[in-house]
Amino acid sequence: MVKKALLTYALAAGVLIGPMGTAGWAADGPERADNHPVGVVDSRAPLNVRERPTVYSDAVGKLYPHERVLLSCQQRGGWVDGNPVWYRLRGSQGWVSARYVHNLQPVRPC
């Protein structure tokens, strides 16, 4: 049990301190920026940023694993692996599935 807790803390620290991506949506740190919550991409491969909150929408960009992003708001959209929530990225018209982004603070509805 102690090993599991230590592993969990180590992984969380790695996510909070880990490398940042270079996309235009990247956040500067784990704190809120201008009252916008921060999220961390939790996928094994690059995550498509979509024009609308559905996988059937055109991809307009990519985010990379462990990249920090600023989230504007959340909305229900197309289901992705059992999760219907999508996040709108701050400063863009792009959307990402909440299935692959871990929000570090609560995200307001759109």
C-alpha positions as CSV (number, residue, x, y, z in Angstrom):
1,M,0.0,0.0,0.0
2,V,2.8,2.4,0.9
3,K,4.6,1.6,-2.4
4,K,1.4,2.4,-4.3
5,A,1.0,5.7,-2.5
6,L,4.6,6.6,-3.2
7,L,4.2,5.7,-6.9
8,T,1.1,7.8,-7.1
9,Y,2.8,10.8,-5.6
10,A,5.9,10.3,-7.8
11,L,3.7,10.2,-10.9
12,A,1.7,13.2,-9.8
13,A,4.9,15.1,-9.3
14,G,6.2,14.1,-12.7
15,V,3.0,15.4,-14.3
16,L,3.2,18.7,-12.4
17,I,7.0,19.2,-13.0
18,G,7.3,17.3,-16.3
19,P,8.1,18.7,-19.7
20,M,5.9,21.3,-21.4
21,G,4.9,21.3,-25.0
22,T,5.3,24.1,-27.4
23,A,1.8,24.5,-28.8
24,G,0.1,27.8,-28.6
25,W,-2.3,26.5,-25.9
26,A,0.5,25.5,-23.5
27,A,0.1,26.9,-19.9
28,D,3.0,28.4,-18.0
29,G,2.6,26.5,-14.8
30,P,0.3,24.5,-12.6
31,E,-1.5,27.5,-11.3
32,R,-4.5,29.2,-13.0
33,A,-3.6,31.8,-15.5
34,D,-6.1,34.7,-15.7
35,N,-8.7,32.5,-13.9
36,H,-8.5,29.8,-16.5
37,P,-8.0,26.2,-15.2
38,V,-5.0,24.2,-16.3
39,G,-5.2,20.7,-17.8
40,V,-2.6,18.1,-18.6
41,V,-2.8,15.9,-21.6
42,D,-3.1,12.3,-20.5
43,S,-2.6,10.3,-23.7
44,R,0.0,8.0,-25.1
45,A,0.0,9.6,-28.5
46,P,-0.6,13.1,-29.8
47,L,-4.1,14.3,-29.1
48,N,-6.1,15.9,-31.9
49,V,-7.5,19.4,-31.2
50,R,-10.9,19.5,-33.0
51,E,-12.9,22.3,-34.6
52,R,-16.1,21.2,-32.7
53,P,-16.6,18.9,-29.7
54,T,-16.9,15.6,-31.7
55,V,-14.4,13.2,-33.2
56,Y,-16.1,13.7,-36.5
57,S,-15.0,17.3,-36.6
58,D,-11.8,18.4,-38.5
59,A,-8.6,18.3,-36.5
60,V,-7.1,21.8,-36.3
61,G,-4.0,21.0,-34.2
62,K,-2.3,18.5,-31.9
63,L,-1.3,18.4,-28.2
64,Y,1.3,16.1,-26.9
65,P,1.4,13.7,-23.8
66,H,2.1,15.6,-20.5
67,E,1.6,19.0,-22.2
68,R,-0.1,21.6,-20.1
69,V,-3.0,23.6,-21.6
70,L,-5.3,26.4,-20.5
71,L,-9.0,25.4,-20.5
72,S,-11.7,27.9,-21.2
73,C,-14.9,25.9,-20.5
74,Q,-16.5,22.4,-20.8
75,Q,-19.5,21.1,-22.8
76,R,-21.1,17.8,-23.6
77,G,-20.3,16.5,-27.0
78,G,-19.6,13.3,-28.8
79,W,-18.7,10.4,-26.5
80,V,-15.0,9.3,-26.4
81,D,-14.3,6.1,-24.6
82,G,-17.3,6.5,-22.2
83,N,-16.8,10.3,-21.6
84,P,-19.1,12.9,-23.2
85,V,-17.2,16.0,-21.9
86,W,-15.1,18.2,-24.1
87,Y,-12.9,21.2,-23.1
88,R,-12.6,24.3,-25.1
89,L,-9.0,25.5,-25.2
90,R,-8.3,29.1,-24.1
91,G,-7.2,31.4,-26.9
92,S,-8.5,29.2,-29.7
93,Q,-11.6,27.7,-31.3
94,G,-10.3,24.2,-30.6
95,W,-11.8,21.4,-28.5
96,V,-10.2,18.4,-26.8
97,S,-11.9,15.4,-25.3
98,A,-11.9,15.4,-21.5
99,R,-11.1,11.7,-21.7
100,Y,-7.5,12.6,-22.5
101,V,-7.1,15.8,-20.5
102,H,-6.8,15.8,-16.7
103,N,-8.1,19.1,-15.3
104,L,-6.2,20.4,-12.3
105,Q,-9.0,22.7,-11.3
106,P,-12.7,22.7,-11.9
107,V,-13.8,23.8,-15.4
108,R,-16.9,26.0,-15.8
109,P,-19.6,25.1,-18.3
110,C,-19.6,26.9,-21.6
